[in-house]
Amino acid sequence: SYLQQGVNTSMIIVLDQPTIVGQSVLVTLYTDNGDYQLTDDDGPMVDSFCKTITKQLVIVNEDLLNKR
């Protein structure tokens, strides 16, 4: 998914491997050189402290989210 500048919520992340509920995955934001493809010209985004923007996410059961 491509993000807009500022706050982004309700993002969908498509994984290319099977997962199980409770499993953790790491997600890193990358820049794009404008071609909308991940190439060698793209690199990880960094915050104001020059740290790569990576977050740990936990896989949840989607049915549980829909019951709220």
N, C-alpha and C positions, 0 to 999 in steps of 0.2 A: 504494500500500500504506500501511496505517497502522502506525505503530511504537509499541511499548510503551515506557514509561519505562525507562531503563537501556541495556544493551548489546543490540543487535539484529544477528543474523547471518543469512546465507543469504536475503537479501531478493531479491525479483523486481521489476524495474523494467520496466514496459511502455512502450515508445516508440511514438509515433504517426507516426513517419517511418521510412523505410527507412534502414539503416545498412550499412557495410561493415566487415569485420575490420580492426582497426587504427585506426579512427576514434575520436576522443575526443568525449565528451559531458559537459556539466556538469549536475550534479544538485543541486538546492537543496531543503532541507527547509522545509516550510510548516506553520504552526499551523492548527488547524481550530477553528471556533467551535462545533462540536458537531453540525453538520448533515451531516457526511460529504460535503461538496461544496466545491470550491474557489470561493470567492466573494470579493467585495471586503472582507468582514470578516476574511478570513484574510490572514496576512502571513508573510514569511520568518522562520524561526527564527534567533536569534542566540546566539552563545556568550557566555562570561563576559566577553569583551572587546568585546561589542556588535558583533561581526563576523558577517555572514550566513553560515550553515552551508551551504557549497557545496563539492562535491568533483568533481574531474575523474575520469571513468572511461574506460577503453579497451574497445572492443568486441572480444570474443574469439570464436574458433570454438568453439561448445559441444561439438562432437565431440572436440576436443582435451582439454577438461576431463574428459570422461567416460572417457578412456583412462588416467587416472592410476591 
